[in-house]
Amino acid sequence: MIELNKTYIHYKNNKSYTTINFCKIQENDIWTKAVIYKPNDCEELFVRTNKEFNEKFKIKVTKM
């Protein structure tokens, strides 16, 4: 499950991104659940389907 306002790491570039909100995106004429997120180093916003986001990102684990 994707959590809001959490930091995730992209599997390929190892950069950090923060989830902002949920929305829907149309994919092949079907409305699909999606997540809005942003890189931690700028204010640009991106959106991916929940499925794709879960495939490409892992939640950042903080060591205690």
FENLINJO-V75524 format. One line per field, one symbol per residue. phi: phi as a letter, one per 30 degrees, with the letter a starting at -180 (. if undefined). psi: psi as a letter, one per 30 degrees, with the letter a starting at -180 (. if undefined). burial: I if it has 24 or more other ideal C-beta (glycine too) atoms within 12 Angstrom, else O. A space follows every 50 residues. Layout:
phi=???
psi=???
burial=???
//
This chain:
phi=.dcdhccbcddcchdcbcdcacabbdbhibdbdbbcbbddcacdcbbbde dddddcbbddccdc
psi=kkklhlklkkfefglkkkkellakkkjhgkkkklkklkkfglgkklklle eeeeefkkkkkkk.
burial=OIOOOOIIOIOOOOOOIIIIOOOOOOOOOOOOOIIIIOOOOOOOOIIIII OOIOOOIOOOOOOO
//
